[in-house]
Amino acid sequence: MSQRFVITATDTDVGKTIFSAALVQALGASYWKPIQAGLEGGTDSETVARLTGVTPIPEAWRLATPASPHLAAEIDGVTIDPVALAPPDCDGPLIIEAAGGALVPVTRTTLFADIFARWQLPVIVCARTALGTINHSLMTIEALRNRNVPIHGLAFIGDAMPDSEAIIPEITGIRRLGRLPHLDPLTPKTLAAAFAAHFKTGDFT
């Protein structure tokens, strides 16, 4: 079976959509966002499509309200069935981007981490390099490990912070895959160049 990765994060707005796009580019992968909460201003699938030229697999649920999926669904009058969330079949590698952090509620009784545990796919944790990342990263990894979720590695996003990028792998034993810097301008070309400069494609194959 082709490689499949789940992309989660230590918080919201860490940059995991941009990292997901970079990985889609590097692996020639398909992309799937199971639940999109918030449609105004563009969706994560649209961002990935713009940066990669890949047509994403349609979301299982598209919610208009920009909020945690459990609340967005309630406001929109939609019922999410977590059991129905299953990685789609596709040719080649697949990148699955969850919403927000690993412990974001999908419903009032199910967190994304619970779904990851059911899927048993390797998870990549995206962590910003800014202040607070050590605590957020350690808690995220502990929550995933408590559910026996397989963790593939850590992808840092932001300016270089050598100590933070070193101590989190040291404490957890989770490998550092690389660091994606903030890009201005952010284009398919600059994203591909940054991923090639800071990550090893072989770590994902």
Buried (B, 14 or more C-beta within 10 A) or exposed (E): EEBBBBBBBBBEEBBBBBBBBBBBBBBEBBBBBBBBBBEEEEBBBBBBBBBBEBEBBEBBBBBBBEBBBBBBBBEBEBEBEBEEBEBEEBEEBBBBBBBBBBBBBBBEEBBBBBBBBBBEBBBBBBBBBBEEBBEBBBBBBEBBBEBEBBBBBBBBBBEEBEEBBEBBBEEBEBEBBBBBBEBEEBEBEBBBEBBEEBBEEEBBE
